[in-house]
Amino acid sequence: MSARVLSSLLDRWLFRYPFEGRSARRYARDERPAFGDLDDRLLDMIFESPVSHSRPPAGRILDLGCGPGTFAARTRVRYPQLTVIAVDPSRDFAGEMPHPDVTVLRAAGEAIPLVSSSIDVAVMVSSIRHVQDRARTFAELRRVLAPAGRAFIVELDPSASRTRIAAHADHLGSTLLRRAFGPLVVRTAPSSSAISALAVAAGFTQRSLRDDPVQPVYILELS
């Protein structure tokens, strides 16, 4: 069996499920914190960059596949003028949010319970790989995004360098997670080209693709 086929099988068997129960608690406690200050760098890029034109005086931002709500909460702290909506299919994550002013909805990415063209900025932080139907999720994301809106897909990069992988793995909460992170989590993630192709097929235009300088993720900007 080739490495590519094995990677595809592991991706489908292990990762296309929401975090529930023990796995949700482990992710919130031992895994999500390893992203460090990635959330602030993303917010800088989206709203503070000199070339950014997406910072509204008021608007609606969607954190799709929000997990424990880390990005959504940080967004609300930095930009209290924004309406922040967090969506996740997990009973555990949709039931709790670290910021009281974030609207939380329990739903799958394939069926987002929002009105069409109602979102100005959508962000998915390491969550597109966890949906069952990625094509349908992109179609839904395109539907809820306003015509002038933008989406940012942040996903683990299977071609990331060992240095960037270590920057994350070294901060995971257990020895087993640290050892498995590179070969079983990062290397089996969907490539940027595969994710971009699905997005374009759903009607998006790729605006940019960049690597985070610290974490082993790529950032795909869509409009």
N, C-alpha and C positions, 0 to 999 in steps of 0.2 A: 504494500500500500504506500503510495507516494505521500510526502509530507503535506502537499496541498490538499489531497483528499482527506487525510487524517485531520488536518486543521478544520476543514469544512464540517466533518462529522462531529468533532468536539464542539465547534461553534453551535451546531444545531442541538446536540444532546445536552450540553451543559449550561448554555448561557441564555437561551431564548425563553426565559421564565422570569417572572417578578420575584423579588426577594420577599420571603414570608417567614414569620416565626424566627427560628434560630438564625437562619441565614440573613434576615433583615437586621437582627441585633448585631450579628458579627460584622456586617458591612458598615453599619453606623458607627460601631465602636472601634473596629480594627482596620478597616479598609478606606472608607471615605476620607478620614483625616490625612491620609498619606498624600492627597493631592495638594496639601499645603496651601500656599497663597495663589493657586491657580484661579480661584474665583475672582480675586481682585484683579489679576492680570486680564482676565476675560472682560470684566466690566470696564477696565481702562481702555481696552481695544474697542469695545462696542460704543462707548459713550464719550471717551476722553481723547481719542486719537485726533490729531489735526485733520486727518483725511476722512474722519467719520462724519456722516450727516444724519445719523439716526437718533441723536439725543433729543427727545421731545421735552418741552416744559412739563408736559403731563402725557401719559400714555399707558399702554397695557403691555406687559411683558409676560410671556409664558415660559415656565420652566417645566418642560415635558419629560416625564420620567424623573421626577424630582428627587427620588430616594428620600433620605432623611431631611431634605429641605435646606441643605447647606447653602446652595447657590441662591435660592429664592430668598432666604432670610438675609443673606449678605446684600443682595440687591435692594431689599426694602430698607435696610439700615443706611446704605449709601445714598439711595434715591427715594426718599419718603414721598415724593410727588408722584411716583409711579404706582400704578395698580399692578400688583404682582400676583399671578395665578400659578399655582403649583398643581400638577396633575401626575398621578401615579396609580397603577393598578393594585399595588400592595395594600392590604388591610392595615399592616403595621405603619407604613409610611404615610398613607392618606389619613390615618387617625391622629397623627401628631405633627406639629410644626414648631420649630424653634422661635418663630416670630408670630405674634398674635395678629398682625395686620396682613398676613399673607392668606389669600383665598385658596383653600385646598379642595381639590376634587378627586374622588377615586374613579379612575377610568383608564382604559387601555389606549395606547397611542393610535390604534386602528379605529377608534370611535371617540373622538375628543368632544366632550359635551359643551361646546362653545359655538356661538353664532358665527357664520361665515364672515370673513374679512374684519374680524374684531380685534386682532392682535397686531401690535406694531413691531415687536421683536420676540422671536422664539429662540430658545436655547435648549439643547439636549446635551447634557454632560455625561458622557460614558453611559448612554442609555439606548441609543439606536440599536446596539447589538442585542439588547435584551427583549425586544419586541418579537412576537411570533411572525408577523407579516410586515416586513420593512417597506415594501412597495406601497401597501395600503396606508401605513403610517405616514409616509411622505405625501400621499394624496390628501390625507386629512390635515396635515400640517400646511399644505398649500391652500386648502380650503379656508382655514381659520385665519391665515395671514392676510393682512391688508395689502392692497395692490402695491403700495410703496414700502411694505414691510420687508424685514430681513430675518433670516434664520441662520443660526450658528450651530453646526454639528461638531461636537467635541468628542473624539473617540480615540481609544487606545490604538497606537500605530504599530502594526506588526513588523514594520521595518525600522523601528526605533533603535538607536544605538544602545549599547550596554550601559553607557554612562547615564542616559536618560531613564532607562529602566531601573537602574540602581537608585536613582534619585527618588523614585517612588517606593521600590521594594524595601529599601532600608528603613522606611518609616511604617511598614505594615506591622500589625499587632501580634504576629506569631512567627516562629521560625518556619513552620510549614507553609504559611502564606508567602513568606519571603522567597522560599525556594521554588514555589510553584508559579509565582507571578510571571516571570519571564516566559518560560516554555509553555505553560498551560493557559495563561490569561492573555498576555500581550501578543504572543506569536499566533494565536488562534483568532484574534480580532479581525473584523472585516477591513479590507484595505480602503484607502481613500478613493481609489479609482472605482471600486465596486459600489461604495456608498454614493459617490458623485453620480454614477450612471443611473442608480435608482432615483435619485433626486431629479435629475434632468428628465427622466422618463415621466415623472409626475408633474412636470411643468415648470420646474425651477431653472434658474440660470446660475451657474457657478460664478461667483464674483471673485473669490480668492481661495487659496489653499496655503496654509502655513503650518509649520511645526512650532509647538510651544518650545521655548528655549530650555526649559527645565524638565518638565514632565514628559513622559513618553506618549504624547497625544498629538494628533493633527487637528487643525481647526478649519473646517470647511464653511465658508460664508456663501449663503444662497440668497437669491432675491427672486 
